[in-house]
Amino acid sequence: MDSLLAKYQIGLPLIDEQHARFMQIIEDAVKKISAQKNSKDIAVFDLVQDLKQYSTVHFLYEENQMKKHNWPELATHKQLHEIFKKKVLEFSTLINSSSLMNAGKPKELAIFLKEWFLNHIQRDDRKFAEFVQQKAITSRGV
């Protein structure tokens, strides 16, 4: 996973650290979902709760950084975060209704989490990092 994380670093150290933690939660989710034996297993429920909690912390930090740097695409970026949170909430609701296992949703959750997160870092978060880095170069007069 270290080589994967290196590939997805955006050059903003605290955000990169948070992404590493986020990726670890997602990797744990994928492993536990793959090992899921029955709908009574609480591993998926616990992981969805972790995702809800950590995504709230991470997204808030990231959005505050975007606001601090006057990122012109903040509103759009917030909408992307809302899409993620809505999807995780949807899975949380399915888990609470016990229909998650019957509907074959755990694998869908695992795929969504990994694809959304990696694409989001590569495309959207990297764009913000480049903006911050360019802003720093411009302010130094280079």
N, CA and C atoms as a LAMMPS dump frame, in Angstrom:
ITEM: TIMESTEP
0
ITEM: NUMBER OF ATOMS
426
ITEM: BOX BOUNDS ff ff ff
-5.0000000000000000e+02 5.0000000000000000e+02
-5.0000000000000000e+02 5.0000000000000000e+02
-5.0000000000000000e+02 5.0000000000000000e+02
ITEM: ATOMS id mol type element x y z
1 1 1 N 0.817 -1.196 0
2 1 2 C 0 0 0
3 1 3 C 0.86 1.26 0
4 2 1 N 2.105 1.182 0.487
5 2 2 C 2.966 2.358 0.527
6 2 3 C 3.218 2.936 -0.856
7 3 1 N 3.449 2.071 -1.853
8 3 2 C 3.68 2.574 -3.21
9 3 3 C 2.41 3.208 -3.762
10 4 1 N 1.268 2.644 -3.397
11 4 2 C -0.004 3.224 -3.81
12 4 3 C -0.165 4.607 -3.208
13 5 1 N 0.126 4.729 -1.921
14 5 2 C 0 6.017 -1.252
15 5 3 C 0.956 7.046 -1.841
16 6 1 N 2.167 6.636 -2.146
17 6 2 C 3.142 7.557 -2.729
18 6 3 C 2.624 8.109 -4.052
19 7 1 N 2.009 7.254 -4.834
20 7 2 C 1.453 7.662 -6.125
21 7 3 C 0.352 8.717 -5.963
22 8 1 N -0.35 8.653 -4.847
23 8 2 C -1.488 9.542 -4.65
24 8 3 C -1.2 10.73 -3.734
25 9 1 N 0.064 10.942 -3.371
26 9 2 C 0.385 12.12 -2.577
27 9 3 C 0.222 13.364 -3.434
28 10 1 N -0.308 14.412 -2.809
29 10 2 C -0.562 15.641 -3.555
30 10 3 C 0.41 16.761 -3.184
31 11 1 N 1.258 16.527 -2.188
32 11 2 C 2.257 17.527 -1.829
33 11 3 C 1.833 18.471 -0.722
34 12 1 N 0.713 18.203 -0.081
35 12 2 C 0.283 18.966 1.093
36 12 3 C 0.341 17.976 2.259
37 13 1 N 1.393 18.042 3.075
38 13 2 C 1.7 16.98 4.04
39 13 3 C 0.552 16.539 4.955
40 14 1 N -0.156 17.456 5.572
41 14 2 C -1.222 17.026 6.485
42 14 3 C -2.365 16.357 5.727
43 15 1 N -2.705 16.873 4.576
44 15 2 C -3.749 16.239 3.766
45 15 3 C -3.269 14.872 3.281
46 16 1 N -2 14.774 2.902
47 16 2 C -1.456 13.467 2.502
48 16 3 C -1.532 12.463 3.653
49 17 1 N -1.224 12.903 4.87
50 17 2 C -1.329 12.018 6.042
51 17 3 C -2.774 11.563 6.255
52 18 1 N -3.701 12.494 6.12
53 18 2 C -5.113 12.152 6.28
54 18 3 C -5.563 11.189 5.184
55 19 1 N -5.095 11.414 3.975
56 19 2 C -5.437 10.499 2.879
57 19 3 C -4.921 9.096 3.177
58 20 1 N -3.718 9.002 3.749
59 20 2 C -3.155 7.69 4.095
60 20 3 C -4.046 6.993 5.113
61 21 1 N -4.51 7.719 6.117
62 21 2 C -5.407 7.142 7.134
63 21 3 C -6.736 6.736 6.492
64 22 1 N -7.258 7.597 5.646
65 22 2 C -8.513 7.318 4.947
66 22 3 C -8.37 6.049 4.11
67 23 1 N -7.24 5.944 3.395
68 23 2 C -7.008 4.775 2.552
69 23 3 C -6.908 3.509 3.399
70 24 1 N -6.327 3.62 4.59
71 24 2 C -6.226 2.464 5.477
72 24 3 C -7.619 1.999 5.906
73 25 1 N -8.482 2.942 6.216
74 25 2 C -9.865 2.59 6.586
75 25 3 C -10.545 1.885 5.417
76 26 1 N -10.355 2.408 4.213
77 26 2 C -10.971 1.811 3.03
78 26 3 C -10.402 0.418 2.772
79 27 1 N -9.08 0.265 2.881
80 27 2 C -8.466 -1.056 2.686
81 27 3 C -9.005 -2.052 3.72
82 28 1 N -9.143 -1.604 4.964
83 28 2 C -9.713 -2.467 6.013
84 28 3 C -11.143 -2.856 5.649
85 29 1 N -11.887 -1.897 5.117
86 29 2 C -13.274 -2.168 4.725
87 29 3 C -13.319 -3.225 3.627
88 30 1 N -12.454 -3.071 2.632
89 30 2 C -12.424 -4.028 1.52
90 30 3 C -12.108 -5.432 2.039
91 31 1 N -11.105 -5.548 2.919
92 31 2 C -10.733 -6.854 3.476
93 31 3 C -11.875 -7.462 4.294
94 32 1 N -12.498 -6.657 5.144
95 32 2 C -13.568 -7.183 5.999
96 32 3 C -14.81 -7.531 5.19
97 33 1 N -15.088 -6.736 4.176
98 33 2 C -16.231 -7.032 3.317
99 33 3 C -15.995 -8.349 2.581
100 34 1 N -14.77 -8.557 2.109
101 34 2 C -14.439 -9.803 1.407
102 34 3 C -14.557 -11.015 2.321
103 35 1 N -14.262 -10.818 3.606
104 35 2 C -14.3 -11.921 4.567
105 35 3 C -15.674 -12.073 5.231
106 36 1 N -16.605 -11.199 4.886
107 36 2 C -17.938 -11.19 5.508
108 36 3 C -18.616 -12.548 5.355
109 37 1 N -19.019 -13.115 6.455
110 37 2 C -19.656 -14.444 6.449
111 37 3 C -21.181 -14.361 6.482
112 38 1 N -21.698 -13.403 7.244
113 38 2 C -23.151 -13.311 7.356
114 38 3 C -23.563 -11.896 7.722
115 39 1 N -24.848 -11.642 7.655
116 39 2 C -25.364 -10.296 7.895
117 39 3 C -25.305 -9.889 9.355
118 40 1 N -25.015 -10.823 10.237
119 40 2 C -24.938 -10.491 11.664
120 40 3 C -23.55 -9.983 12.05
121 41 1 N -22.583 -10.172 11.175
122 41 2 C -21.218 -9.72 11.432
123 41 3 C -21.218 -8.198 11.475
124 42 1 N -20.685 -7.613 12.544
125 42 2 C -20.743 -6.154 12.695
126 42 3 C -19.543 -5.434 12.085
127 43 1 N -18.643 -6.167 11.458
128 43 2 C -17.438 -5.54 10.9
129 43 3 C -17.777 -4.449 9.887
130 44 1 N -18.691 -4.715 8.992
131 44 2 C -19.053 -3.729 7.977
132 44 3 C -19.714 -2.522 8.634
133 45 1 N -20.578 -2.766 9.593
134 45 2 C -21.226 -1.66 10.307
135 45 3 C -20.182 -0.76 10.958
136 46 1 N -19.221 -1.364 11.652
137 46 2 C -18.177 -0.592 12.326
138 46 3 C -17.359 0.221 11.33
139 47 1 N -17.04 -0.38 10.199
140 47 2 C -16.249 0.326 9.198
141 47 3 C -17.014 1.486 8.583
142 48 1 N -18.279 1.308 8.346
143 48 2 C -19.077 2.409 7.806
144 48 3 C -19.126 3.551 8.817
145 49 1 N -19.23 3.202 10.097
146 49 2 C -19.209 4.238 11.134
147 49 3 C -17.863 4.967 11.138
148 50 1 N -16.767 4.213 11.009
149 50 2 C -15.433 4.828 10.926
150 50 3 C -15.34 5.76 9.72
151 51 1 N -15.863 5.305 8.6
152 51 2 C -15.828 6.132 7.388
153 51 3 C -16.626 7.42 7.563
154 52 1 N -17.793 7.29 8.147
155 52 2 C -18.619 8.486 8.377
156 52 3 C -17.876 9.477 9.262
157 53 1 N -17.297 8.965 10.326
158 53 2 C -16.6 9.829 11.273
159 53 3 C -15.347 10.451 10.657
160 54 1 N -14.515 9.625 10.037
161 54 2 C -13.256 10.147 9.511
162 54 3 C -13.483 11.047 8.302
163 55 1 N -14.453 10.721 7.467
164 55 2 C -14.706 11.579 6.308
165 55 3 C -15.163 12.957 6.76
166 56 1 N -15.943 13.028 7.829
167 56 2 C -16.379 14.321 8.352
168 56 3 C -15.177 15.151 8.796
169 57 1 N -14.273 14.538 9.538
170 57 2 C -13.073 15.233 10.023
171 57 3 C -12.196 15.668 8.847
172 58 1 N -11.919 14.741 7.948
173 58 2 C -11.035 15.049 6.827
174 58 3 C -11.632 16.101 5.897
175 59 1 N -12.879 15.929 5.527
176 59 2 C -13.5 16.872 4.599
177 59 3 C -13.569 18.269 5.206
178 60 1 N -13.863 18.363 6.49
179 60 2 C -13.913 19.666 7.153
180 60 3 C -12.536 20.333 7.111
181 61 1 N -11.491 19.572 7.428
182 61 2 C -10.141 20.132 7.381
183 61 3 C -9.799 20.598 5.962
184 62 1 N -10.06 19.743 5.001
185 62 2 C -9.729 20.061 3.614
186 62 3 C -10.487 21.311 3.149
187 63 1 N -11.767 21.361 3.454
188 63 2 C -12.58 22.518 3.043
189 63 3 C -12.128 23.796 3.744
190 64 1 N -11.711 23.697 5.002
191 64 2 C -11.181 24.871 5.7
192 64 3 C -9.894 25.356 5.053
193 65 1 N -9.043 24.423 4.61
194 65 2 C -7.818 24.802 3.911
195 65 3 C -8.154 25.487 2.585
196 66 1 N -9.163 24.984 1.908
197 66 2 C -9.572 25.569 0.635
198 66 3 C -10.108 26.986 0.845
199 67 1 N -10.852 27.153 1.911
200 67 2 C -11.381 28.482 2.232
201 67 3 C -10.23 29.434 2.578
202 68 1 N -9.291 28.966 3.375
203 68 2 C -8.12 29.759 3.782
204 68 3 C -7.33 30.246 2.569
205 69 1 N -7.23 29.399 1.546
206 69 2 C -6.456 29.737 0.348
207 69 3 C -7.319 30.33 -0.767
208 70 1 N -8.571 30.644 -0.448
209 70 2 C -9.493 31.238 -1.428
210 70 3 C -9.605 30.408 -2.703
211 71 1 N -9.727 29.107 -2.539
212 71 2 C -9.865 28.181 -3.667
213 71 3 C -11.168 28.49 -4.388
214 72 1 N -11.102 28.903 -5.652
215 72 2 C -12.316 29.299 -6.369
216 72 3 C -13.295 28.145 -6.633
217 73 1 N -12.837 26.901 -6.486
218 73 2 C -13.704 25.756 -6.748
219 73 3 C -14.197 25.086 -5.459
220 74 1 N -14.176 25.831 -4.356
221 74 2 C -14.579 25.276 -3.063
222 74 3 C -16.011 24.731 -3.095
223 75 1 N -16.936 25.469 -3.635
224 75 2 C -18.342 25.027 -3.647
225 75 3 C -18.496 23.705 -4.41
226 76 1 N -17.828 23.595 -5.526
227 76 2 C -17.886 22.358 -6.312
228 76 3 C -17.249 21.203 -5.548
229 77 1 N -16.146 21.486 -4.894
230 77 2 C -15.44 20.456 -4.133
231 77 3 C -16.301 19.961 -2.97
232 78 1 N -16.976 20.886 -2.314
233 78 2 C -17.885 20.511 -1.213
234 78 3 C -18.982 19.58 -1.722
235 79 1 N -19.494 19.854 -2.923
236 79 2 C -20.529 18.996 -3.506
237 79 3 C -20.007 17.578 -3.712
238 80 1 N -18.751 17.443 -4.12
239 80 2 C -18.146 16.12 -4.297
240 80 3 C -18.063 15.387 -2.966
241 81 1 N -17.708 16.113 -1.917
242 81 2 C -17.666 15.512 -0.587
243 81 3 C -19.066 15.081 -0.152
244 82 1 N -20.055 15.871 -0.479
245 82 2 C -21.432 15.523 -0.123
246 82 3 C -21.884 14.249 -0.829
247 83 1 N -21.471 14.068 -2.065
248 83 2 C -21.811 12.841 -2.801
249 83 3 C -21.252 11.632 -2.057
250 84 1 N -20.001 11.731 -1.62
251 84 2 C -19.374 10.634 -0.876
252 84 3 C -20.142 10.37 0.421
253 85 1 N -20.399 11.425 1.178
254 85 2 C -21.09 11.258 2.464
255 85 3 C -22.495 10.679 2.268
256 86 1 N -23.171 11.106 1.212
257 86 2 C -24.512 10.594 0.928
258 86 3 C -24.466 9.098 0.623
259 87 1 N -23.474 8.677 -0.141
260 87 2 C -23.348 7.256 -0.496
261 87 3 C -23.03 6.427 0.753
262 88 1 N -22.146 6.909 1.609
263 88 2 C -21.822 6.196 2.842
264 88 3 C -23.056 6.137 3.746
265 89 1 N -23.821 7.218 3.803
266 89 2 C -25.052 7.228 4.596
267 89 3 C -26.067 6.223 4.043
268 90 1 N -26.128 6.124 2.727
269 90 2 C -27.011 5.143 2.08
270 90 3 C -26.638 3.723 2.521
271 91 1 N -25.357 3.411 2.535
272 91 2 C -24.914 2.094 2.987
273 91 3 C -25.198 1.9 4.465
274 92 1 N -25.039 2.953 5.242
275 92 2 C -25.318 2.873 6.674
276 92 3 C -26.792 2.542 6.908
277 93 1 N -27.657 3.154 6.14
278 93 2 C -29.093 2.893 6.235
279 93 3 C -29.398 1.451 5.858
280 94 1 N -28.764 0.953 4.802
281 94 2 C -28.965 -0.441 4.391
282 94 3 C -28.508 -1.406 5.477
283 95 1 N -27.393 -1.089 6.111
284 95 2 C -26.888 -1.95 7.187
285 95 3 C -27.896 -1.981 8.333
286 96 1 N -28.383 -0.82 8.701
287 96 2 C -29.339 -0.742 9.809
288 96 3 C -30.631 -1.47 9.496
289 97 1 N -30.982 -1.573 8.213
290 97 2 C -32.212 -2.266 7.842
291 97 3 C -31.966 -3.747 7.56
292 98 1 N -30.738 -4.193 7.754
293 98 2 C -30.326 -5.594 7.533
294 98 3 C -30.458 -6.053 6.091
295 99 1 N -30.629 -5.137 5.169
296 99 2 C -30.773 -5.559 3.775
297 99 3 C -29.461 -5.474 3.007
298 100 1 N -28.407 -5.008 3.658
299 100 2 C -27.131 -4.844 2.969
300 100 3 C -26.606 -6.166 2.428
301 101 1 N -26.608 -7.198 3.256
302 101 2 C -26.054 -8.475 2.821
303 101 3 C -26.931 -9.13 1.76
304 102 1 N -28.23 -9.041 1.94
305 102 2 C -29.154 -9.664 0.996
306 102 3 C -29.105 -8.994 -0.369
307 103 1 N -28.82 -7.725 -0.38
308 103 2 C -28.82 -6.988 -1.64
309 103 3 C -27.476 -7.078 -2.362
310 104 1 N -26.506 -7.762 -1.767
311 104 2 C -25.179 -7.869 -2.388
312 104 3 C -24.443 -6.55 -2.418
313 105 1 N -24.718 -5.692 -1.464
314 105 2 C -24.151 -4.352 -1.47
315 105 3 C -22.728 -4.226 -0.929
316 106 1 N -22.232 -5.131 -0.096
317 106 2 C -20.885 -4.916 0.443
318 106 3 C -19.82 -4.754 -0.632
319 107 1 N -19.879 -5.564 -1.666
320 107 2 C -18.882 -5.462 -2.739
321 107 3 C -19.034 -4.125 -3.467
322 108 1 N -20.271 -3.713 -3.681
323 108 2 C -20.519 -2.415 -4.313
324 108 3 C -19.931 -1.292 -3.463
325 109 1 N -20.096 -1.401 -2.146
326 109 2 C -19.531 -0.403 -1.234
327 109 3 C -18.014 -0.364 -1.373
328 110 1 N -17.37 -1.513 -1.359
329 110 2 C -15.916 -1.586 -1.446
330 110 3 C -15.413 -0.951 -2.742
331 111 1 N -16.057 -1.278 -3.844
332 111 2 C -15.654 -0.73 -5.145
333 111 3 C -15.855 0.775 -5.173
334 112 1 N -17.018 1.227 -4.713
335 112 2 C -17.301 2.666 -4.689
336 112 3 C -16.259 3.416 -3.874
337 113 1 N -15.988 2.935 -2.666
338 113 2 C -15.062 3.627 -1.771
339 113 3 C -13.697 3.804 -2.416
340 114 1 N -13.164 2.719 -2.901
341 114 2 C -11.811 2.768 -3.459
342 114 3 C -11.76 3.633 -4.716
343 115 1 N -12.684 3.413 -5.641
344 115 2 C -12.665 4.168 -6.896
345 115 3 C -12.917 5.657 -6.658
346 116 1 N -13.924 5.973 -5.85
347 116 2 C -14.241 7.379 -5.608
348 116 3 C -13.055 8.072 -4.958
349 117 1 N -12.521 7.45 -3.919
350 117 2 C -11.459 8.091 -3.161
351 117 3 C -10.204 8.316 -4.009
352 118 1 N -9.752 7.285 -4.702
353 118 2 C -8.537 7.425 -5.502
354 118 3 C -8.733 8.417 -6.649
355 119 1 N -9.872 8.363 -7.304
356 119 2 C -10.159 9.32 -8.377
357 119 3 C -10.245 10.745 -7.827
358 120 1 N -10.857 10.89 -6.669
359 120 2 C -11.013 12.208 -6.047
360 120 3 C -9.648 12.815 -5.72
361 121 1 N -8.754 12.017 -5.173
362 121 2 C -7.416 12.516 -4.845
363 121 3 C -6.692 12.922 -6.129
364 122 1 N -6.671 12.015 -7.098
365 122 2 C -5.922 12.26 -8.337
366 122 3 C -6.435 13.472 -9.097
367 123 1 N -7.728 13.635 -9.129
368 123 2 C -8.322 14.678 -9.954
369 123 3 C -8.564 15.955 -9.148
370 124 1 N -9.344 15.862 -8.105
371 124 2 C -9.848 17.057 -7.426
372 124 3 C -8.891 17.609 -6.368
373 125 1 N -8.379 16.737 -5.509
374 125 2 C -7.468 17.221 -4.47
375 125 3 C -6.137 17.673 -5.07
376 126 1 N -5.683 16.981 -6.099
377 126 2 C -4.432 17.375 -6.756
378 126 3 C -4.564 18.774 -7.37
379 127 1 N -5.721 19.054 -7.926
380 127 2 C -5.978 20.377 -8.507
381 127 3 C -5.835 21.465 -7.442
382 128 1 N -6.377 21.209 -6.26
383 128 2 C -6.257 22.158 -5.159
384 128 3 C -4.793 22.311 -4.745
385 129 1 N -4.079 21.212 -4.623
386 129 2 C -2.671 21.258 -4.223
387 129 3 C -1.853 22.081 -5.219
388 130 1 N -2.107 21.891 -6.494
389 130 2 C -1.395 22.656 -7.522
390 130 3 C -1.708 24.143 -7.398
391 131 1 N -2.95 24.465 -7.073
392 131 2 C -3.354 25.849 -6.86
393 131 3 C -2.573 26.459 -5.696
394 132 1 N -2.498 25.729 -4.58
395 132 2 C -1.785 26.213 -3.39
396 132 3 C -0.305 26.384 -3.707
397 133 1 N 0.276 25.413 -4.392
398 133 2 C 1.7 25.483 -4.721
399 133 3 C 1.994 26.636 -5.682
400 134 1 N 1.125 26.85 -6.657
401 134 2 C 1.31 27.968 -7.595
402 134 3 C 1.159 29.3 -6.864
403 135 1 N 0.226 29.361 -5.953
404 135 2 C 0.003 30.574 -5.164
405 135 3 C 1.255 30.899 -4.34
406 136 1 N 1.895 29.874 -3.77
407 136 2 C 3.11 30.068 -2.977
408 136 3 C 4.252 30.572 -3.848
409 137 1 N 4.372 30.033 -5.049
410 137 2 C 5.43 30.47 -5.975
411 137 3 C 5.195 31.916 -6.373
412 138 1 N 3.953 32.256 -6.683
413 138 2 C 3.609 33.619 -7.091
414 138 3 C 3.871 34.608 -5.963
415 139 1 N 3.555 34.244 -4.726
416 139 2 C 3.746 35.161 -3.606
417 139 3 C 5.231 35.38 -3.278
418 140 1 N 6.071 34.417 -3.676
419 140 2 C 7.521 34.57 -3.485
420 140 3 C 8.138 35.381 -4.627
421 141 1 N 7.34 35.626 -5.658
422 141 2 C 7.838 36.39 -6.792
423 141 3 C 8.765 35.63 -7.713
424 142 1 N 8.609 34.311 -7.718
425 142 2 C 9.472 33.48 -8.576
426 142 3 C 8.893 33.402 -9.957
